[in-house]
Amino acid sequence: MKINLEAHRILKCSVCKKTGASIGCVAPRCKRSYHFPCGLQRECIFQFTGNFASFCWKHRPVQIITPNNCRDSLLCTICLEFIEPIPTYNVLRSPCCKNAWFHRDCLQVNTAATVADLNSLVHDYYKYLELIGCLRIITSISDKYMLAKDILVYHVIKRVQAPFESFKQGLKTLGVLEKIQTYPEAFFHIFCHKPENLSAKILSDLFTVHTLSDVQTLGFWNSYLQAVEDGKSTVTMEDILIFATGCKSIPPAGFKPSPSIECLHMDFPVGNKRDNCLALPITSTYKEFQESMDFAIKNTLRLEKEENSHFI
């Protein structure tokens, strides 16, 4: 025991470079060690079952999921908050229930198998649980269900109470709240909006055409929308809308200014998100038009995603 404690004292953390690292990656030949908080910071994987294996950021297991057409946000099966259905460190998909997605933190609370496991989780997230008012003494494994319920109530109800009351007061000040209460059906589609699935016709009708536009290019545009809808393109309807407006669905109140298209002599399309204007390239053939559209939209969205990830 003395030797192990001494080893922990001299082991240097691969993240903060300070001594006292007590956790090591289980991958063969990996020599990375880290403190638990440092491991969380670098998104290491900690398995709170079995032999409590840990994986560093280079060797952590990654979910291999077959691509699907689900691009809209889905609910975490535990806390019911919206999450993007893309496997990341903080988001996981059930291997058996294909449409069940979870936050990693939500899943770890519910998968605790013993009181020791549960107490370990409570200890690791002590400050977080204390901050949201969900800290409780664990006496039995069944307490995990109450803990999960407390976290659920906080995220779904308590956390939004203050902003919701402020929102109501603002509506009341503007004289809108009384109108909503009197004519709820008139405001239903605004406050209970479910984005409709985009189609070639919807996007074609959404974008108004500037005068003196090239007729052939407009024909290519409509053919391109139909090809995208039929799955004959590398981009999707949502990609086109994001490229032109920055939105992946049509807002319930519509766009301002209204989306428009214009035809210009250039190599690639340009999306002006400030004015919701999509500039289409004038080309000689439809093949050139589609290749130009696919290349610009796909790569622009990829670069924007990389920039946003880097910023975060």
Stockholm file with secondary structure:
# STOCKHOLM 1.0

chainA/1-312         MKINLEAHRILKCSVCKKTGASIGCVAPRCKRSYHFPCGLQRECIFQFTGNFASFCWKHRPVQIITPNNCRDSLLCTICLEFIEPIPTYNVLRSPCCKNAWFHRDCLQVNTAATVADLNSLVHDYYKYLELIGCLRIITSISDKYMLAKDILVYHVIKRVQAPFESFKQGLKTLGVLEKIQTYPEAFFHIFCHKPENLSAKILSDLFTVHTLSDVQTLGFWNSYLQAVEDGKSTVTMEDILIFATGCKSIPPAGFKPSPSIECLHMDFPVGNKRDNCLALPITSTYKEFQESMDFAIKNTLRLEKEENSHFI
#=GR chainA/1-312 SS CHHHHHHHHHCBCTTTCCBCCCEECCSTTCCCEECHHHHHHTTCEECCSTTCCEECTTTCCCCCCCCCSCCSCEEBTTTCCEECSSCCSSEEECSSSTTCEEEHHHHHHHTCCSHHHHHHHHHHTHHHHHHTTCCCCCCSTTHHHHHHHHHHHIIIIIHHHHHHHHHHHHHHHTTCHHHHHHCHHHHHHHHTCCCCCCCHHHHHHHSEECTTCCHHHHHHHHHHHHHHHTTCSSSCHHHHHHHHHSCSSCCTTCCSSCCEEEEESSSSCEEETTTTEEEEECCSSHHHHHHHHHHHHHHHHHHHHHHHHHHC
#=GC SS_cons         CHHHHHHHHHCBCTTTCCBCCCEECCSTTCCCEECHHHHHHTTCEECCSTTCCEECTTTCCCCCCCCCSCCSCEEBTTTCCEECSSCCSSEEECSSSTTCEEEHHHHHHHTCCSHHHHHHHHHHTHHHHHHTTCCCCCCSTTHHHHHHHHHHHIIIIIHHHHHHHHHHHHHHHTTCHHHHHHCHHHHHHHHTCCCCCCCHHHHHHHSEECTTCCHHHHHHHHHHHHHHHTTCSSSCHHHHHHHHHSCSSCCTTCCSSCCEEEEESSSSCEEETTTTEEEEECCSSHHHHHHHHHHHHHHHHHHHHHHHHHHC
//
